[in-house]
Amino acid sequence: MGAESNGSLDLSVFLAGIPGLEAQHGWLSIPFFTVYIVAIVGNNLIMAAVQADPALHEPMYLFLSMLAVTEVGVSVSTLPAVMGILWFDARQIDLDGCLAQMFFIHTFSCMESGILLAMSYDRFVAIYNPLRYTAILTLPRIICMGLGITLKSVTLMAPLPVLLKQLPYCHTNVLSHSYCLHSDLIQLPCADTKLSSILGLAIVLATFGLDSLLIIVSYVLILYTVLGIASGEGRRKALNTCVSHICAVPMIGVSVMHRAAKHASPLVHTLMSSLYLFVPPVLNPIIYSVKTKPIRQGIFTLFSCKRKLL
C-alpha cells in the first residue's frame, strides 16, 4: 500500500472501528443497531402517517416527511459499513464503493440542511403572514422546493467523487471512520488534493454554513414577530410550533466543526461524526412525535387502521 497505485484501479481502502474500543465492538453493535432501527422505523412511520392522513397534507408536515426521507437515506448509507465492522470486522471496501457511500452520505446530509432551512421559512410564513400561508406555500411550490433542494445537493456533491477518482493513491489507505467521508478520503492520494479540499470546504460553507445563517435569521424574525403578538396565549402557541424544529437545527453545525477540528484526537473525530450522522435521524422522529400532536395522532391512526385490518 505504501507504493504509488496506478490511478484507482483495484484499490481498496480500510475502514476504522471505534479508536480504543475495538475489543468491545460486539457489545457496541447493540446500541448502534438499536439506533439504526429506531431511526429507520421512526422516520418511516412519520412518512407513512403523513401519506395516509389527509389532515397532514399541509406544508409543515410535507416538509417533515421530506426530512424523514433524508434521515432514512443517511442511516441506510452508513448502516452496512458500520454494522459490518462491528459484527464481522469487515473493514475492507473498494474505492468505488467508498466513493459511492461518501456521495450518498454527503448528498443526503446536504438535503437535510436544505429542508431544515425550508422548514424555518415555513414557520416564518405561518407566523408572519398566517392569512396568506396556504396561498404562498402551495403544493406545486413545495414540490419545486423539494426538487430544487435535491438537485442542488446532487449537483454540488457529484464533483467530489469524480475528482478523487482521478487521483493516484500511494499512502496507507486506512480511514479514520467506519464509513467514507470526503474530509477523510482527501488525506489518501499522493497527488495534490488542494482543489478537492477547497471545493469540499466551499460546499460545506455554501450549504451547511449558509443554511445555518439563514435559519438563524428566520428565527430572529420569527421571535421579533412573536413578541409583537398582543396576547400571551398567542405568543405561547406561536413559539410552540417552532420548538421541535429548533431542537433539530443545531446538529447541522457539527458538520462544520467536524471539518474544522483537524488536530483533534481520532476518538473526538469519531464522536463528532457520530453525533452528526447518527443522532438527528433518531431524535427527529422522537422530537416531532412528542411535540407535534397531529403527527402523534397520525401514527396512532396508522396503527389503529392496521389493527382493524388484522
Secondary structure, 3 states (H helix, E strand, C coil): CCCCCCCCCCCEEECCCCCCCHHHHHHHHHHHHHHHHHHHHHHHHHHHHHHHCHHHCCHHHHHHHHHHHHHHHHHHHHHHHHHHHHHHCCCEEEHHHHHHHHHHHHHHHHHHHHHHHHHHHHHHHHHHCHHHHHHHCCHHHHHHHHHHHHHHHHHHHCHHHHHHHCCCECCCCECCCCCCCHHHHCCCECCCCHHHHHHHHHHHHHHHHHHHHHHHHHHHHHHHHHHCCCCHHHHHHHHHHHHHHHHHHHHHHHHHHHHHCCCCCHHHHHHHHHHHHHHHHHHHHHHHHHHCHHHHHHHHHHHHHHHHHC
